[in-house]
Amino acid sequence: MSATNPVTVLDAERARAWVLRARELICRDAEELTALDAAIGDADHGANMARGMAAAVEAVEALGAERADTPAAVLKPAALALVSKVGGASGPLYGTFFLRAAAACGQDPALGASGIADAVEAGIGGIVQRGRAQAGEKTRRAAWTPALEARRDPEDPAAAARAAARAAAAGRDATAPMLATKGRASYLGERSIGHIDPGAASTALIVQALADVLGAEEDRS
């Protein structure tokens, strides 16, 4: 998407585009996500996320434009699809993220930068509550939290989204030297050091997808 005319809101159409773009990026990098998971997990994160995002897109498209007329109306069915189709911890965690984000959107037909940040913050709160991840741990929160901190630009949602995507990517990379203390990776002890957390990697793709939809200049595709 071109950055010459960055959009200023997240409406239902762009929420739908966010889900579609997230599927595209996840499917593109599914093998890489699985390779990351093979090093410290069950070697299925890429396949699970690709399946879940495909189901999320199907759920959103099945509603049609008349029913999916707000960001919340788009994100809620996507969330439920992720819960039902993604295996392991990722389905409930990503599903909770989008469910909480949808609830924060309320019935607003369009969100500006602060509204988008509030929705993302609510989604992260759901992840933290369900996954009990603390700041500084080798989890997807390592990508979500800096993304949120970087995106509070009240004037320009597109610039905020670009900043969030860069921060999420940096957070993803920062998980490599960390010792895993959550999930299956924690069983490896020090052998988990040196590997990027696959959940942080898929989170960075979802944040990048939002940046692309909101007019990012830095398209990673």
Salt bridges, closest charged atoms under 4 A:
ASP11 OD2 - ARG14 NH1 3.28
GLU24 OE2 - ARG21 NH1 2.72
ASP29 OD1 - ARG28 NE 2.85
ASP42 OD1 - ARG184 NE 2.73
GLU61 OE2 - ARG16 NH2 3.01
ASP118 OD1 - ARG152 NH1 3.57
GLU121 OE1 - ARG152 NH2 2.59
GLU137 OE2 - LYS182 NZ 2.92
ASP173 OD1 - ARG172 NE 2.86
ASP212 OD2 - ARG21 NE 2.75
GLU218 OE1 - ARG166 NH1 3.22
ASP219 OD1 - ARG21 NH2 2.87
